[in-house]
Amino acid sequence: MRSSRKALRRADDLVAAGLVPPEYRAGIEALAARYALALTDEVAGLIDPADPHDPIARQFVPDPAELEVARGEMADPIGDDAHSPVEGIVHR
């Protein structure tokens, strides 16, 4: 298990920890530019990097496929944007 240090917050951190292959780096960087990325060292230590279907990794390690937009997918499916005076805040 890894020692407790800091959160993995960049694509390079995930690649260095062996949690994503180097060829995913650009996709993870694009994801991190859009969504917050932080994986604690404790959680990272629970992941089996040799198992591509590790259940903990599937919950916590981002996948570039998250940026793909499916046909018919709505940008704001529940209408929060209309109630947001500033990014990240929703008034209801």
N, C-alpha and C positions, 0 to 999 in steps of 0.2 A: 504494500500500500504506500502511496506517495505521502510525503510529509505535508503538514498543513502550512501553506504559504499564502498564495494569492489566487484570485480567480483567473481562469483562462478567458481572455476577452477578445483575442484577435485570432484570425485564421492561422497565423504562424504559430500561435500557442497550441492550437488544436493539432496542427501537423506535427509539431515538435513532441507533443505528448503521445503521438501515435494513434490519435482518435479519429483522424480523417486522413485519407491519402493525399499526397502532395498535389495530384491533379485536380483535387476539389478546392484548392486554395482560392482561386479566383471566384468561384461560386460562393464560398463562405465569406469572402471579403464583401461581395455584393450584398449578401444577407446581413452582415454586420453593419453595413451602411444604412440599411433600412430598419432593422430591428435590433434591440438590445441583445448583446451576446455576453453572457457571464456564466461560466461553469466552475463551481467551486472545486478546489483540489480534492476535497473529500469525496465528492460525487465522481469526479474523474477517476479516482482510485478504485471505485467499485466497478468500472467498465472493463470488460475483457477486450482489448484492442484486436485480438486475433479472431474474434467472433463478429462477423459482419451483421449478424442479427441480434446482437446483445440487446436485451430489453431495456436496460438502463440507458445505453447509448441512444436507442431509438426515441427515448423520451427527452433526453437533454442535449444531445449533439445535433446542431442544425443540419439540415439537408438542403442543398441548392434547389431541389425540387419545390421548396416552399415558395419560391419566387414565381413559379409557373402559374399563369392564370388560366383556369379552365373556361371553356366556352360556357357562356351563360352566368359566370360568376360575377357577383356584384361587388363593387369597390367598398360600399358601406351598407351591408345587408340589413342592419337594424336601425339605420338612420341616425347614428350618433353625430355625424359631421354637422348636421343642422343645429345641434345643441352645444357645439364646442366653440367658446369664445377665443381660445388659443389652443395650439396643439398640445395634446396630452390631458386636457381638462374637458370634462363633459358635464354640463348642467342639465338636470332633468326636472 
